[in-house]
Amino acid sequence: SGTAFVDGKSVHTSSYSTISGNLKSDIAKMLSAPPEPPETPNDFFYIKWFFIMYVSLVIIIGPYLLWKPFKDDLFERTTDRPRRYALWHKAMSKWNKLYYCHQCGIVFNPETNKTCTPQLLMQFVYEE
């Protein structure tokens, strides 16, 4: 609680109150001096960004150009996609047939009578 004085009048409050605004009138804002222009970047700014971009390219492209296992893995993943997609599609068709028994805590396939625990579900759907 407190007392505030505004224009010679007092106001008593029993809770928190906030006062917002500024002391400049609209005409004072319109007649104020033009704002100072922002600083222009110097040559060091451009050198710094060129260096950052160069280092970034080396970090991103360097392993691809220099490290054979990285390159081989990248090409294997892109050329192996159709086979992996076919395996995923087969696993999804198995997964869509599964049921979960909450009393026993197992996953089972009623067509094959095979079961597994939820922890081994991915292994279960991907097995032949």
Secondary structure as the mmCIF struct_conf table of DSSP 4:
data_model
#
loop_
_struct_conf.conf_type_id
_struct_conf.id
_struct_conf.beg_label_comp_id
_struct_conf.beg_label_asym_id
_struct_conf.beg_label_seq_id
_struct_conf.end_label_comp_id
_struct_conf.end_label_asym_id
_struct_conf.end_label_seq_id
STRN STRN1 GLY A 2 VAL A 6
TURN_TY1_P TURN_TY1_P1 ASP A 7 GLY A 8
STRN STRN2 LYS A 9 THR A 13
BEND BEND1 SER A 14 SER A 15
BEND BEND2 LEU A 23 LEU A 23
HELX_RH_AL_P HELX_RH_AL_P1 ASP A 26 MET A 30
TURN_TY1_P TURN_TY1_P2 LEU A 31 LEU A 31
BEND BEND3 SER A 32 SER A 32
HELX_LH_PP_P HELX_LH_PP_P1 ALA A 33 PRO A 41
HELX_RH_AL_P HELX_RH_AL_P2 ASP A 43 LEU A 66
HELX_RH_AL_P HELX_RH_AL_P3 LYS A 68 THR A 79
BEND BEND4 ASP A 80 ASP A 80
HELX_RH_AL_P HELX_RH_AL_P4 ARG A 81 TRP A 95
TURN_TY1_P TURN_TY1_P3 ASN A 96 LYS A 97
STRN STRN3 TYR A 99 CYS A 101
TURN_TY1_P TURN_TY1_P4 HIS A 102 GLY A 105
STRN STRN4 ILE A 106 ASN A 109
TURN_TY1_P TURN_TY1_P5 PRO A 110 ASN A 113
STRN STRN5 LYS A 114 CYS A 116
HELX_RH_3T_P HELX_RH_3T_P1 PRO A 118 LEU A 120
HELX_RH_AL_P HELX_RH_AL_P5 LEU A 121 TYR A 126
#
